[in-house]
Amino acid sequence: MDITHIEHIGIAVRNIEEQLPYYEDVLGLKCYNIETVEDQKVKTAFFKVGQTKIELLEPTSEDSTIAKFIERRGEGVHHIAYATKSVKAALKKADEKGLRLIDKEPRKGAEGLNIAFLHPKSTGSVLTEFCEHPEE
């Protein structure tokens, strides 16, 4: 699958603004990007920790997957994203191995990344995301 590193860890939160003091004032991290991904009904905030990022995910609609996640499980770790050279190739290999795909084709995510998800029922209950930087 050509996994190069953990791209980010996604954390579901009710309100990004309420969480910023913990990440910035307590942990000493700097939020470098806040954006809304309209088609995913989510607002994101990013922090760098070495080569890995922390992504806060705030629902922008009651019917978003993040809102549903928070309703069922509360705030907390939502997914782990792995950087790969080719999301399409990673999906193909995952499918060949019998894993359940949420996305059959890559789509655009936050920060302009090509992304796709694997269903947690086939990945040890961990929602898994593949990420590819389009310029790579």
C-alpha positions in Angstrom: 0.0 0.0 0.0 3.0 2.3 0.1 2.2 3.7 3.6 4.8 6.3 4.4 3.6 7.7 7.8 0.6 8.5 9.9 -0.8 11.6 8.1 -3.1 12.6 10.9 -5.4 11.5 13.7 -8.9 12.8 13.4 -10.7 13.8 16.6 -14.4 14.5 16.7 -15.4 17.6 18.7 -18.6 19.5 19.3 -16.9 22.9 19.0 -13.4 23.6 17.6 -13.3 27.1 19.3 -13.9 25.5 22.7 -11.1 23.0 22.1 -8.4 25.4 20.8 -7.2 26.5 24.3 -6.3 22.9 25.2 -4.3 22.3 22.1 -2.7 25.7 22.0 -2.4 26.9 25.6 -1.9 23.5 27.3 -0.1 21.4 24.7 1.6 24.4 23.1 0.6 23.4 19.5 -0.2 26.0 16.9 -3.4 25.7 14.8 -2.2 26.5 11.3 -5.4 25.9 9.3 -9.2 26.0 9.8 -11.4 25.1 6.9 -14.9 23.9 6.1 -15.3 20.9 3.8 -18.9 21.5 2.6 -19.6 18.1 1.0 -18.5 16.3 4.2 -20.5 18.7 6.4 -17.5 19.3 8.7 -15.2 22.1 9.9 -11.6 21.1 10.5 -8.7 22.5 12.4 -5.1 21.3 12.0 -2.1 21.1 14.3 1.4 19.7 13.5 3.1 17.3 15.9 6.4 16.4 14.1 5.5 14.8 10.8 1.9 13.9 12.0 -1.1 16.2 12.3 -4.0 16.3 14.6 -7.3 17.1 12.9 -10.2 18.4 14.9 -13.6 17.7 13.2 -16.6 19.7 14.1 -19.9 18.9 12.5 -21.6 21.7 10.5 -24.9 19.8 10.2 -26.9 17.5 12.4 -26.9 14.9 9.7 -23.1 14.8 9.2 -21.2 11.7 10.0 -19.3 13.5 12.7 -22.5 14.6 14.4 -23.7 11.0 14.3 -20.4 9.8 15.7 -20.5 12.3 18.6 -24.2 11.4 19.3 -23.3 7.6 19.5 -19.9 7.7 21.1 -19.2 11.2 22.3 -16.2 13.3 21.5 -12.9 11.6 20.9 -10.7 9.8 18.4 -12.6 9.4 15.2 -10.0 8.0 12.7 -6.4 7.4 11.8 -5.2 8.6 8.4 -2.2 7.0 6.7 -0.3 8.8 4.0 0.2 6.7 0.9 1.6 7.3 -2.6 -1.6 6.2 -4.2 -5.0 6.1 -2.6 -6.4 4.3 -5.6 -3.7 1.6 -5.3 -4.3 1.3 -1.5 -8.1 0.9 -2.1 -7.4 -1.8 -4.7 -5.1 -3.7 -2.3 -7.6 -3.4 0.6 -10.4 -4.7 -1.6 -8.3 -7.6 -2.8 -7.6 -8.5 0.9 -11.4 -8.5 1.5 -11.7 -5.3 3.5 -14.9 -3.3 3.4 -14.5 0.0 1.5 -16.5 3.1 2.4 -15.1 4.8 -0.6 -14.6 2.9 -3.8 -12.7 5.8 -5.4 -10.6 8.6 -3.9 -12.3 11.9 -3.2 -11.2 15.4 -2.2 -10.7 16.0 1.5 -9.4 18.8 3.7 -6.2 20.5 2.7 -6.7 19.4 -0.9 -5.8 15.8 -0.1 -7.1 12.8 -2.1 -8.8 10.6 0.5 -10.7 7.4 1.0 -12.0 5.4 4.0 -12.1 1.8 5.0 -15.0 0.6 7.1 -14.1 -0.1 10.8 -16.0 -3.4 10.8 -13.1 -4.8 8.7 -10.2 -2.9 10.3 -10.4 -3.9 14.0 -13.0 -1.2 14.8 -10.7 1.6 13.7 -12.0 3.9 11.0 -9.0 4.0 8.6 -8.4 6.8 6.1 -5.8 6.8 3.2 -4.5 10.2 2.2 -2.5 11.2 -0.8 -0.9 14.6 -1.5 -2.0 15.4 -5.1 1.5 16.8 -6.0 3.2 13.6 -4.9 
